[in-house]
Amino acid sequence: MAVAAMIAEFDDVAGWTADAVEQLGDRYAIPAACRGSSNPSALAWLAEACELSAGSRLLDVGAGAGGPAAWAAERFGVRPVLLEPMQTACRAAARLFGLPVITADGARIPLRAGSVDVAWCLGVLCTVEDKAALLREIHRVLMPGASLGLLVVVARSPQTLPVPEGNHFPTQEELGALLTRTGFKLLEQTSWPGGAPLSWSRRVEQVRAAVAARHHAARAYALAVRQGERFGRLFATEQVSMQLIHVRRP
C-alpha cells in the first residue's frame, strides 16, 4: 500500500504540475513532467543504450506524468505506452501529452507476453518492496532480445540514515543479483549525469514555483517537500547515488 508521502510526491504533485503547465505553456510540459531525476543527458544515454527507433513500442513502467516517454516520442518517434498505478498521475499524463496510459501496478502488467519492443523503468525500483515481482513482469512482456532501461537509486551500503518514506534502496551487489535472478543480462551502467541545461532547469523551477505558490499550505505539499529534503541529505552524504542501467532480456 502506498504511504501518504509517496501519494503526495507522485500523485498530488503530478496533478498540480499539469495545472501549472497548462497555465504556463506546452514548452514546460516535458521538463516539468520528468520529476527532476530525468534530464536530457540521462534520457539520451538511455535512449541510445536501448537503441530506440521510430515505431518501436516503448513501455514506461511507473511513468508518472509522462515526461520521459513524451521526450522519447518527440525525439525518436517511439510509440509509448505509459503504465502508472496512481490515478491523478495518469490523468496528468493524458492531459499533458495525450499518450495512452494504463492505470495498473507494475507487478501485474495487463499486456500480452512478448508484446513490448523496449521498456523503461525510471526511479521506480527503489519505491517497490517486491522488486523481483516487478522485474519478472517486465521480463514477461518484453520480446526476446529486448532492452530495459533503468534509473535506480543505489545505496552505498545498507542504510543507516532515515530514508524517504516508502523507499527501499538496493546496494549494487543486491541489484546485480536481482537482475540476474529475474532473467536479465546487465550490459552497461553509468552514474547519472547531473546538470540539465539552463533552459530545461529554468522551466522546471518556474513550474515548481507555480505549484508552491498555489499549494504551499497543503499537507500533501509539505509531505512531498520532506521527501525531497530526505533525498537531498542522502545524496549530499553520498549514501546513495543514481545509476543508469541498460539490461536485456536474452
Summary of the structure (lengths in Angstrom):
residues: 250
radius of gyration: 16.9
end to end distance: 32.3
largest distance: 49.7
contacts: 851
relative contact order: 0.19
helix: 48%
strand: 21%
